[in-house]
Amino acid sequence: MLPSEIILASKSPRRAELLKKHGVFFRVCVSDAGELKTHEIPALLPEINAELKCAAVAERHPDKVVVGADTVILFDNTILGKPSDEEDAIRMLQTLSGKKHQVITGCAVICLNKKFHHTFSVVSEVIFKDLNEKQIRDYINKVNVLDKAGAYAIQEYGDEIIESFSGSIDNIIGLPVEELSAVLAGIR
């Protein structure tokens, strides 16, 4: 059984859509915590950032279950964040073209009054099609890539750029709801 209400410490509309789709009751309280951009072990970065966001909101709402999340693209042991501009987005998509990368979402769940604190991450793999410059520009003209890690969204014309993926599509979109639900069900 899930908590009657959780607080999502994220302004991501994609995360909110995923929770709604899965019938989770929540409200949004955006975290003011700063995010780290790098870490000596890049694959740990999403969990660290998720915990930073979650803890900042949990301090303001100690009686509520708070969920924080952070999603990154890991390619060749390098984090690809959100592009700074269109040219950066083109460069990212050219880098990913024809290659495999990982999508890692870190999650943190905290309820201070219940002394509950759990962090985890989920990894999915995505293989891009070989893309030429026209295909990349066409994609960028259809999708607002500037607010998306790796400059793409699998749920928005993903079939035009993605050859295949393995793992949770919800994770690739930005929140592994199945795994999160299992953690939330364990809160007593």
C-alpha positions as CSV (number, residue, x, y, z in Angstrom):
1,M,0.0,0.0,0.0
2,L,1.3,3.4,-1.0
3,P,1.4,6.4,1.3
4,S,-1.8,8.5,0.9
5,E,0.2,11.5,-0.4
6,I,3.7,12.0,-1.4
7,I,5.6,15.2,-2.3
8,L,7.5,15.2,-5.5
9,A,10.6,17.4,-5.1
10,S,10.9,18.1,-8.8
11,K,9.5,20.6,-11.4
12,S,9.8,18.0,-14.2
13,P,6.5,17.7,-16.0
14,R,7.5,14.3,-17.3
15,R,7.9,12.9,-13.7
16,A,4.5,14.3,-12.8
17,E,2.9,12.7,-15.8
18,L,4.5,9.4,-15.0
19,L,3.2,9.5,-11.4
20,K,-0.3,10.5,-12.6
21,K,-0.3,7.7,-15.2
22,H,0.5,5.2,-12.5
23,G,-2.2,6.5,-10.1
24,V,0.1,7.9,-7.5
25,F,-1.3,10.8,-5.5
26,F,1.2,13.6,-5.0
27,R,1.8,17.2,-4.9
28,V,4.8,19.1,-6.2
29,C,7.2,21.1,-4.0
30,V,10.2,22.2,-6.0
31,S,13.5,21.8,-4.3
32,D,15.9,24.8,-4.1
33,A,18.9,22.5,-3.6
34,G,21.8,23.0,-6.0
35,E,22.8,20.1,-8.2
36,L,26.3,18.7,-8.6
37,K,27.4,18.7,-12.3
38,T,30.3,16.2,-11.9
39,H,31.5,13.4,-9.6
40,E,34.6,11.2,-9.6
41,I,32.2,8.3,-10.1
42,P,29.8,9.6,-12.7
43,A,27.2,6.8,-12.3
44,L,26.7,8.0,-8.7
45,L,25.8,11.5,-9.6
46,P,22.0,11.0,-10.1
47,E,21.6,9.4,-6.6
48,I,23.6,12.2,-5.0
49,N,21.5,14.9,-6.7
50,A,18.2,13.1,-6.0
51,E,19.1,13.0,-2.3
52,L,20.1,16.7,-2.3
53,K,16.8,17.7,-3.8
54,C,14.8,15.3,-1.6
55,A,16.5,16.3,1.7
56,A,15.9,20.0,1.1
57,V,12.2,19.5,0.7
58,A,11.9,16.9,3.5
59,E,13.4,19.4,6.0
60,R,10.4,21.7,5.2
61,H,7.9,18.8,5.4
62,P,9.1,16.3,8.0
63,D,5.8,14.5,8.3
64,K,5.5,13.8,4.6
65,V,7.0,11.2,2.3
66,V,9.2,13.1,-0.2
67,V,10.6,11.8,-3.5
68,G,13.5,13.3,-5.3
69,A,14.9,12.2,-8.6
70,D,17.7,13.0,-11.1
71,T,18.3,11.6,-14.5
72,V,21.5,11.6,-16.5
73,I,22.8,10.2,-19.7
74,L,26.1,8.4,-19.3
75,F,28.2,7.9,-22.5
76,D,31.7,6.6,-22.4
77,N,31.9,7.3,-18.6
78,T,30.9,10.9,-19.2
79,I,27.7,12.6,-18.1
80,L,25.7,14.4,-20.8
81,G,23.4,16.9,-19.1
82,K,21.0,19.3,-20.6
83,P,22.4,21.2,-23.7
84,S,23.3,24.8,-23.2
85,D,22.0,25.8,-26.7
86,E,21.0,24.3,-30.0
87,E,24.5,23.8,-31.2
88,D,25.3,21.9,-28.0
89,A,22.2,19.8,-28.6
90,I,23.4,19.0,-32.1
91,R,26.8,18.1,-30.8
92,M,25.3,15.7,-28.2
93,L,23.0,14.0,-30.7
94,Q,26.0,13.6,-33.1
95,T,28.0,12.0,-30.3
96,L,25.2,9.6,-29.5
97,S,24.5,8.7,-33.1
98,G,24.9,5.0,-33.9
99,K,26.1,4.3,-30.3
100,K,24.8,2.8,-27.0
101,H,24.5,4.8,-23.8
102,Q,23.0,4.5,-20.4
103,V,20.2,6.4,-18.8
104,I,20.5,6.5,-15.1
105,T,17.8,7.8,-12.8
106,G,18.7,8.2,-9.1
107,C,15.8,8.4,-6.6
108,A,15.7,9.3,-3.0
109,V,12.7,8.7,-0.7
110,I,12.7,10.4,2.7
111,C,10.2,10.7,5.6
112,L,11.9,12.3,8.5
113,N,9.2,11.6,11.1
114,K,9.2,7.9,10.2
115,K,13.0,7.9,10.1
116,F,12.8,6.5,6.5
117,H,15.6,7.2,4.1
118,H,16.3,5.2,1.0
119,T,18.2,5.9,-2.2
120,F,18.5,3.8,-5.3
121,S,19.2,4.1,-9.0
122,V,17.9,2.4,-12.1
123,V,19.9,1.9,-15.3
124,S,18.5,1.5,-18.8
125,E,20.3,1.3,-22.1
126,V,19.5,3.1,-25.4
127,I,21.0,2.6,-28.8
128,F,20.7,5.4,-31.3
129,K,20.2,5.1,-35.0
130,D,23.0,6.4,-37.3
131,L,21.8,9.9,-37.7
132,N,22.8,12.5,-40.3
133,E,22.8,16.2,-39.8
134,K,19.4,16.6,-41.5
135,Q,17.8,14.0,-39.2
136,I,19.2,15.7,-36.1
137,R,18.0,19.1,-37.2
138,D,14.6,17.7,-38.0
139,Y,14.4,16.2,-34.6
140,I,15.5,19.4,-32.8
141,N,12.8,21.3,-34.8
142,K,10.1,19.0,-33.4
143,V,11.2,18.6,-29.8
144,N,12.3,21.1,-27.1
145,V,15.6,19.5,-26.4
146,L,17.1,22.2,-24.2
147,D,15.4,20.9,-21.1
148,K,16.3,17.3,-21.6
149,A,19.5,15.4,-20.6
150,G,21.3,14.2,-23.7
151,A,19.1,16.5,-25.8
152,Y,16.4,14.0,-26.5
153,A,13.2,12.5,-25.2
154,I,12.3,8.9,-26.0
155,Q,8.6,9.7,-25.7
156,E,8.8,12.5,-28.2
157,Y,9.5,11.2,-31.7
158,G,11.9,8.8,-30.2
159,D,11.3,6.3,-33.0
160,E,13.1,8.7,-35.4
161,I,16.4,8.6,-33.5
162,I,16.4,5.5,-31.3
163,E,17.1,2.1,-32.7
164,S,16.4,0.1,-29.5
165,F,16.4,0.3,-25.7
166,S,16.5,-2.2,-22.8
167,G,15.2,-1.7,-19.4
168,S,12.4,0.6,-18.0
169,I,11.0,3.1,-20.5
170,D,9.7,5.1,-17.5
171,N,13.3,5.3,-16.3
172,I,14.4,6.6,-19.6
173,I,11.6,9.2,-19.5
174,G,12.8,10.3,-16.0
175,L,11.3,8.2,-13.2
176,P,11.4,4.4,-12.6
177,V,7.8,4.3,-11.2
178,E,7.7,0.5,-10.8
179,E,10.8,0.4,-8.6
180,L,9.7,3.6,-6.8
181,S,6.3,2.1,-6.0
182,A,8.0,-0.9,-4.4
183,V,10.0,1.4,-2.1
184,L,7.0,3.5,-1.3
185,A,5.0,0.4,-0.4
186,G,7.6,-0.5,2.2
187,I,7.1,2.6,4.3
188,R,5.3,1.9,7.5
